[in-house]
Amino acid sequence: MHTISFEGHDISYDAKALKSWKVQKKLARGGADAYDAVDIILCGKSDDVAEMLGDDADKMTALLVTLGSLSGDSKN
């Protein structure tokens, strides 16, 4: 598990899940599968993270883009 500072919050994520082919397939399928994938990436806390970010879908998207750009070596 790694942690990133985003929008003033420390958010935990699973770097291994982020790079997982199975998780990426879930994201690509969309719908409920995509939400499941986000929950896996955010260590089962996607709803908590969304709440921390003011229930703002654009911020959640920005978070996922940020996580996707990481090389998996963030400091924890």
URQUITA-V190908 format. One line per field, one symbol per residue. ss: DSSP state (H for helix, E for strand, - for the rest). phi: phi as a letter, one per 30 degrees, with the letter a starting at -180 (. if undefined). psi: psi as a letter, one per 30 degrees, with the letter a starting at -180 (. if undefined). A space follows every 10 residues. Layout:
ss: ???
phi: ???
psi: ???
//
This chain:
ss: -EEEEE--EE EEE-HHHH-- HHHHHHHHH- HHHHHHHHHH H----HHHHH HH----HHHH HHHHHHHHH- ------
phi: .cbbcbhibd bdbcddddcd dddddddddi hddddddddd dchicdddde decihcdddd dddddddddd djcddb
psi: klkkkkhgkj kkljeeeegk eeeeeeeefa beeeeeeeee eghggeeeee eegghjeeee eeeeeeeffk fghlk.
//
